[in-house]
Amino acid sequence: MSGITWIHIAGGMAALATGTVAVVARKGGRMHVSAGTWFCVAMFVLGITASILSPLKSPPDSPVGGIMVCYFVATAWMAARRRDGRPGIFDKIACALVLAMAVAIIGSGFQAVISPPPGPPGPGALFGLGGVCLLAGLSDLRFIRGKLTSTQRIVRHLWRMCFALFIATGSFFLGQQDVLPQAVRGSPILFVLAFAPFGVMLFWLVRIRFTRVIGGAKLAAEPRPNVE
């Protein structure tokens, strides 16, 4: 399985590089779109290879994490591509999948409480991941019952892409410190780099909300046309 391992590593490094470019590029521009597309491809490679390798570990691990990566990337990409904001059959399948993952992960969390595993992940991490999947599933349920506005579509794309990027940064900067130089292991800088996607997400969520409020205020302040 060494070949798949190297593909997994290459996918992770490509995801970090393309995700960083997508973050710093002008949103909606050609570079942002191109980098975002390649980020999705790299994350799919990362997720699929992780799902293959996880059960082969000693002790075996669950492939759910890799499937979760593919889910968040796919739904984020579809949110950007489907400009009409209407759900399709893909979104219904994705909703059922993520709700099933939420149940499985939360169930594993309760099992870890009853019988603590010898290593990570602990109950807290499992409940956290299960909660994120549950939140995503409930968001999907709301989506497939209606239609997204342009702002809701951007928010859906934003937070799912940022969470997928966090999986890449967290896995590398926190989970693979043994491959980093000894001098930086355990450094606070690694935690900053790992959680940076959440900072980016918060910045853009606030900016989108601020722009929406300002835009609404300007619209309300405009004089109404005289129809007499």
Sequence and secondary structure as in RCSB ss.txt:
>XXXX:A:sequence
MSGITWIHIAGGMAALATGTVAVVARKGGRMHVSAGTWFCVAMFVLGITASILSPLKSPPDSPVGGIMVCYFVAT
AWMAARRRDGRPGIFDKIACALVLAMAVAIIGSGFQAVISPPPGPPGPGALFGLGGVCLLAGLSDLRFIRGKLTS
TQRIVRHLWRMCFALFIATGSFFLGQQDVLPQAVRGSPILFVLAFAPFGVMLFWLVRIRFTRVIGGAKLAAEPRP
NVE
>XXXX:A:secstr
 HHHHHHHHHHHHHHHHHHHHHHHS TTSHHHHHHHHHHHHHHHHHHHHHHHHGGGSSS   THHHHHHHHHHHH
HHHHHH TT    HHHHHHHHHHHHHHHHHHHHHHHHHHS  SSS  HHHHHHHHHHHHHHHHHHHHHHTS   H
HHHHHHHHHHHHHHHHHHHHHHHTTTGGGS GGGTT HHHHHHHHHHHHHHHHHHHHHHHHHHHHHHHHHHS   
   
